């Protein structure tokens, strides 16, 4: 195999691995945004009042709309990245712009998730907030151990 062909193959494989890494990261972020343990705690473990339940339902409805939009942006950005790689088979400015778009969408989703968490916390009593905080820290660090 010639040097140029070998380099091109290495570059293509590197780009494919990069795309898979971005996709995996995006999946982890979106799954982190919907941790069942935190959801279970909020809805079944904190003994919310009727008013708290209503406020949290409103907060979740607003977040869901924004989350779905950001997830759609990530899918679109990943498609753009795949197309840029397919068209150029090189690390071009188009590929870099597509990567930046994916990262921007992922970052926006992560920020939205954190804002959502902080806004929900404001609805809780101090005792509920303490339990909520422990669950949030656990959900953010459980894959780090």
Phi and psi restraints in degrees (value plus and minus 20) as a CYANA .aco file:
   2 UNK   PHI     -90.3   -50.3
   2 UNK   PSI     141.7   181.7
   3 UNK   PHI     -82.0   -42.0
   3 UNK   PSI     -62.8   -22.8
   4 UNK   PHI     -84.8   -44.8
   4 UNK   PSI     -64.8   -24.8
   5 UNK   PHI     -85.7   -45.7
   5 UNK   PSI     -61.0   -21.0
   6 UNK   PHI     -83.4   -43.4
   6 UNK   PSI     -62.9   -22.9
   7 UNK   PHI     -84.4   -44.4
   7 UNK   PSI     -62.6   -22.6
   8 UNK   PHI     -83.5   -43.5
   8 UNK   PSI     -62.0   -22.0
   9 UNK   PHI     -84.3   -44.3
   9 UNK   PSI     -63.8   -23.8
  10 UNK   PHI     -80.6   -40.6
  10 UNK   PSI     -63.8   -23.8
  11 UNK   PHI     -82.6   -42.6
  11 UNK   PSI     -65.3   -25.3
  12 UNK   PHI     -82.1   -42.1
  12 UNK   PSI     -64.9   -24.9
  13 UNK   PHI     -84.1   -44.1
  13 UNK   PSI     -58.1   -18.1
  14 UNK   PHI     -82.9   -42.9
  14 UNK   PSI     -62.1   -22.1
  15 UNK   PHI     -86.4   -46.4
  15 UNK   PSI     -58.9   -18.9
  16 UNK   PHI     -83.2   -43.2
  16 UNK   PSI     -64.5   -24.5
  17 UNK   PHI     -83.0   -43.0
  17 UNK   PSI     -59.2   -19.2
  18 UNK   PHI     -82.6   -42.6
  18 UNK   PSI     -63.6   -23.6
  19 UNK   PHI     -81.7   -41.7
  19 UNK   PSI     -64.9   -24.9
  20 UNK   PHI     -82.2   -42.2
  20 UNK   PSI     -58.1   -18.1
  21 UNK   PHI     -84.1   -44.1
  21 UNK   PSI     -63.7   -23.7
  22 UNK   PHI     -83.3   -43.3
  22 UNK   PSI     -64.4   -24.4
  23 UNK   PHI     -81.8   -41.8
  23 UNK   PSI     -63.8   -23.8
  24 UNK   PHI     -83.1   -43.1
  24 UNK   PSI     -63.8   -23.8
  25 UNK   PHI     -80.1   -40.1
  25 UNK   PSI     -62.6   -22.6
  26 UNK   PHI     -82.5   -42.5
  26 UNK   PSI     -61.5   -21.5
  27 UNK   PHI     -84.0   -44.0
  27 UNK   PSI     -61.8   -21.8
  28 UNK   PHI     -83.6   -43.6
  28 UNK   PSI     -60.1   -20.1
  29 UNK   PHI     -85.1   -45.1
  29 UNK   PSI     -67.2   -27.2
  30 UNK   PHI     -88.1   -48.1
  30 UNK   PSI     -54.3   -14.3
  31 UNK   PHI     -88.8   -48.8
  31 UNK   PSI     -56.6   -16.6
  32 UNK   PHI     -83.1   -43.1
  32 UNK   PSI     -50.8   -10.8
  33 UNK   PHI     -90.2   -50.2
  33 UNK   PSI     -37.5     2.5
  34 UNK   PHI    -143.5  -103.5
  34 UNK   PSI      21.0    61.0
  35 UNK   PHI     -81.4   -41.4
  35 UNK   PSI     100.7   140.7
  36 UNK   PHI     -80.4   -40.4
  36 UNK   PSI     -58.0   -18.0
  37 UNK   PHI     -81.4   -41.4
  37 UNK   PSI     -63.3   -23.3
  38 UNK   PHI     -88.2   -48.2
  38 UNK   PSI     -62.0   -22.0
  39 UNK   PHI     -80.6   -40.6
  39 UNK   PSI     -65.9   -25.9
  40 UNK   PHI     -80.7   -40.7
  40 UNK   PSI     -63.5   -23.5
  41 UNK   PHI     -80.2   -40.2
  41 UNK   PSI     -69.8   -29.8
  42 UNK   PHI     -81.7   -41.7
  42 UNK   PSI     -65.0   -25.0
  43 UNK   PHI    -108.6   -68.6
  43 UNK   PSI     -39.9     0.1
  44 UNK   PHI    -151.1  -111.1
  44 UNK   PSI     -37.1     2.9
  45 UNK   PHI    -126.6   -86.6
  45 UNK   PSI     -31.4     8.6
  46 UNK   PHI    -122.2   -82.2
  46 UNK   PSI     -23.7    16.3
  47 UNK   PHI      31.6    71.6
  47 UNK   PSI      41.6    81.6
  48 UNK   PHI     -89.7   -49.7
  48 UNK   PSI     126.7   166.7
  49 UNK   PHI     -95.0   -55.0
  49 UNK   PSI     148.4   188.4
  50 UNK   PHI     -79.9   -39.9
  50 UNK   PSI     -61.7   -21.7
  51 UNK   PHI     -84.1   -44.1
  51 UNK   PSI     -62.9   -22.9
  52 UNK   PHI     -82.5   -42.5
  52 UNK   PSI     -63.2   -23.2
  53 UNK   PHI     -79.4   -39.4
  53 UNK   PSI     -63.0   -23.0
  54 UNK   PHI     -84.3   -44.3
  54 UNK   PSI     -66.7   -26.7
  55 UNK   PHI     -83.6   -43.6
  55 UNK   PSI     -61.8   -21.8
  56 UNK   PHI     -87.9   -47.9
  56 UNK   PSI     -57.3   -17.3
  57 UNK   PHI     -80.8   -40.8
  57 UNK   PSI     -61.6   -21.6
  58 UNK   PHI     -84.1   -44.1
  58 UNK   PSI     -64.0   -24.0
  59 UNK   PHI     -81.5   -41.5
  59 UNK   PSI     -64.7   -24.7
  60 UNK   PHI     -86.4   -46.4
  60 UNK   PSI     -58.0   -18.0
  61 UNK   PHI     -83.0   -43.0
  61 UNK   PSI     -64.8   -24.8
  62 UNK   PHI     -83.3   -43.3
  62 UNK   PSI     -63.4   -23.4
  63 UNK   PHI     -83.3   -43.3
  63 UNK   PSI     -62.1   -22.1
  64 UNK   PHI     -77.9   -37.9
  64 UNK   PSI     -62.5   -22.5
  65 UNK   PHI     -81.4   -41.4
  65 UNK   PSI     -67.8   -27.8
  66 UNK   PHI     -86.5   -46.5
  66 UNK   PSI     -61.2   -21.2
  67 UNK   PHI     -81.3   -41.3
  67 UNK   PSI     -65.0   -25.0
  68 UNK   PHI     -82.1   -42.1
  68 UNK   PSI     -59.5   -19.5
  69 UNK   PHI     -83.3   -43.3
  69 UNK   PSI     -62.6   -22.6
  70 UNK   PHI     -89.7   -49.7
  70 UNK   PSI     -56.6   -16.6
  71 UNK   PHI     -85.6   -45.6
  71 UNK   PSI     -57.7   -17.7
  72 UNK   PHI     -84.0   -44.0
  72 UNK   PSI     -59.6   -19.6
  73 UNK   PHI     -83.0   -43.0
  73 UNK   PSI     -60.3   -20.3
  74 UNK   PHI     -84.5   -44.5
  74 UNK   PSI     -62.0   -22.0
  75 UNK   PHI     -82.3   -42.3
  75 UNK   PSI     -64.3   -24.3
  76 UNK   PHI     -82.0   -42.0
  76 UNK   PSI     -63.3   -23.3
  77 UNK   PHI     -84.4   -44.4
  77 UNK   PSI     -59.3   -19.3
  78 UNK   PHI     -85.4   -45.4
  78 UNK   PSI     -58.2   -18.2
  79 UNK   PHI     -83.8   -43.8
  79 UNK   PSI     -63.8   -23.8
  80 UNK   PHI     -80.1   -40.1
  80 UNK   PSI     -61.7   -21.7
  81 UNK   PHI     -83.9   -43.9
  81 UNK   PSI     -66.1   -26.1
  82 UNK   PHI     -80.0   -40.0
  82 UNK   PSI     -62.6   -22.6
  83 UNK   PHI     -84.6   -44.6
  83 UNK   PSI     -61.6   -21.6
  84 UNK   PHI     -83.5   -43.5
  84 UNK   PSI     -61.1   -21.1
  85 UNK   PHI     -87.0   -47.0
  85 UNK   PSI     -63.5   -23.5
  86 UNK   PHI     -82.7   -42.7
  86 UNK   PSI     -58.5   -18.5
  87 UNK   PHI     -95.2   -55.2
  87 UNK   PSI     -57.7   -17.7
  88 UNK   PHI    -124.8   -84.8
  88 UNK   PSI     -47.3    -7.3
  89 UNK   PHI      29.8    69.8
  89 UNK   PSI      15.1    55.1
  90 UNK   PHI    -175.8  -135.8
  90 UNK   PSI     144.6   184.6
  91 UNK   PHI    -106.2   -66.2
  91 UNK   PSI      67.9   107.9
  92 UNK   PHI    -123.0   -83.0
  92 UNK   PSI     150.6   190.6
  93 UNK   PHI     -77.7   -37.7
  93 UNK   PSI     -52.2   -12.2
  94 UNK   PHI     -86.2   -46.2
  94 UNK   PSI     -61.7   -21.7
  95 UNK   PHI     -84.5   -44.5
  95 UNK   PSI     -64.1   -24.1
  96 UNK   PHI     -82.3   -42.3
  96 UNK   PSI     -61.3   -21.3
  97 UNK   PHI     -82.4   -42.4
  97 UNK   PSI     -60.6   -20.6
  98 UNK   PHI     -85.6   -45.6
  98 UNK   PSI     -62.0   -22.0
  99 UNK   PHI     -81.4   -41.4
  99 UNK   PSI     -64.5   -24.5
 100 UNK   PHI     -80.7   -40.7
 100 UNK   PSI     -56.9   -16.9
 101 UNK   PHI     -86.7   -46.7
 101 UNK   PSI     -62.6   -22.6
 102 UNK   PHI     -80.5   -40.5
 102 UNK   PSI     -68.9   -28.9
 103 UNK   PHI     -82.8   -42.8
 103 UNK   PSI     -58.6   -18.6
 104 UNK   PHI     -81.6   -41.6
 104 UNK   PSI     -63.9   -23.9
 105 UNK   PHI     -86.7   -46.7
 105 UNK   PSI     -61.7   -21.7
 106 UNK   PHI     -82.5   -42.5
 106 UNK   PSI     -64.2   -24.2
 107 UNK   PHI     -84.2   -44.2
 107 UNK   PSI     -60.8   -20.8
 108 UNK   PHI     -83.5   -43.5
 108 UNK   PSI     -59.2   -19.2
 109 UNK   PHI     -86.6   -46.6
 109 UNK   PSI     -62.2   -22.2
 110 UNK   PHI     -83.1   -43.1
 110 UNK   PSI     -63.3   -23.3
 111 UNK   PHI     -82.4   -42.4
 111 UNK   PSI     -64.0   -24.0
 112 UNK   PHI     -79.5   -39.5
 112 UNK   PSI     -61.1   -21.1
 113 UNK   PHI     -85.2   -45.2
 113 UNK   PSI     -61.6   -21.6
 114 UNK   PHI     -87.1   -47.1
 114 UNK   PSI     -64.2   -24.2
 115 UNK   PHI     -79.5   -39.5
 115 UNK   PSI     -64.4   -24.4
 116 UNK   PHI     -77.2   -37.2
 116 UNK   PSI     -64.7   -24.7
 117 UNK   PHI     -83.0   -43.0
 117 UNK   PSI     -64.1   -24.1
 118 UNK   PHI     -85.7   -45.7
 118 UNK   PSI     -60.9   -20.9
 119 UNK   PHI     -85.2   -45.2
 119 UNK   PSI     -62.1   -22.1
 120 UNK   PHI     -82.0   -42.0
 120 UNK   PSI     -59.4   -19.4
 121 UNK   PHI     -79.5   -39.5
 121 UNK   PSI     -53.7   -13.7
 122 UNK   PHI     -82.6   -42.6
 122 UNK   PSI     -40.6    -0.6
 123 UNK   PHI    -101.5   -61.5
 123 UNK   PSI     -37.8     2.2
 124 UNK   PHI    -106.8   -66.8
 124 UNK   PSI     135.0   175.0
 125 UNK   PHI     -93.7   -53.7
 125 UNK   PSI     145.9   185.9
 126 UNK   PHI     -77.0   -37.0
 126 UNK   PSI     -59.0   -19.0
 127 UNK   PHI     -87.9   -47.9
 127 UNK   PSI     -63.5   -23.5
 128 UNK   PHI     -83.6   -43.6
 128 UNK   PSI     -61.8   -21.8
 129 UNK   PHI     -82.1   -42.1
 129 UNK   PSI     -57.2   -17.2
 130 UNK   PHI     -83.0   -43.0
 130 UNK   PSI     -64.1   -24.1
 131 UNK   PHI     -86.7   -46.7
 131 UNK   PSI     -60.5   -20.5
 132 UNK   PHI     -80.8   -40.8
 132 UNK   PSI     -66.4   -26.4
 133 UNK   PHI     -78.8   -38.8
 133 UNK   PSI     -62.6   -22.6
 134 UNK   PHI     -81.6   -41.6
 134 UNK   PSI     -61.7   -21.7
 135 UNK   PHI     -87.0   -47.0
 135 UNK   PSI     -58.4   -18.4
 136 UNK   PHI     -84.5   -44.5
 136 UNK   PSI     -67.1   -27.1
 137 UNK   PHI     -81.1   -41.1
 137 UNK   PSI     -63.2   -23.2
 138 UNK   PHI     -80.4   -40.4
 138 UNK   PSI     -64.3   -24.3
 139 UNK   PHI     -87.8   -47.8
 139 UNK   PSI     -49.5    -9.5
 140 UNK   PHI    -101.8   -61.8
 140 UNK   PSI     -41.1    -1.1
 141 UNK   PHI    -133.8   -93.8
 141 UNK   PSI     -26.3    13.7
 142 UNK   PHI     -82.2   -42.2
 142 UNK   PSI     -49.9    -9.9
 143 UNK   PHI    -109.2   -69.2
 143 UNK   PSI     -19.5    20.5
 144 UNK   PHI    -112.8   -72.8
 144 UNK   PSI     -32.3     7.7
